[in-house]
């Protein structure tokens, strides 16, 4: 689900409406913005942002997010190192990241419910993966992981 702006999968760009039917993107809840901005302000080495996009991903117990880079933003946003902020809600997941596509060389951490991950500056374009932890079901949410991710998109000029 996309909040703030909608993603056009054909052009890999973002805009205020869905490309296929013109529906407006729902606004980002103030609580999500506040969490992202608070986290961003504690990471003083990264430029401060006012998030205008929030992608909410839901992963089932066995869901995973394969090898990828979050780089669909404008070249300007990426060049400035504007941060990508991820908030974990739900079950614990293993998150791996690195500067190569080799999982054996990746750094591995557990992201638990309430954890906030900020990738910005030099770390903005790390390669990452996400895997469920089948032994970690302790929240009283529907089984799975919700991960809202917020960032600022600056259009090409």
QUIDAMO-V291674 format. One record per helix or strand of 3 or more residues. SS is the DSSP state (A for helix, B for strand). FROM is the first residue (numbers start at 1). TO is the last residue. If there is no record, write none. Layout:
BEGIN
ss = {SS:SS}
from = {FROM:FROM}
to = {TO:TO}
END
This chain:
BEGIN
ss = {B:B:A:B:B:A:B:B:A:B:B:A:B:B}
from = {6:13:30:53:65:75:84:93:103:107:116:121:127:145}
to = {8:15:42:59:68:80:90:98:105:111:119:123:132:151}
END
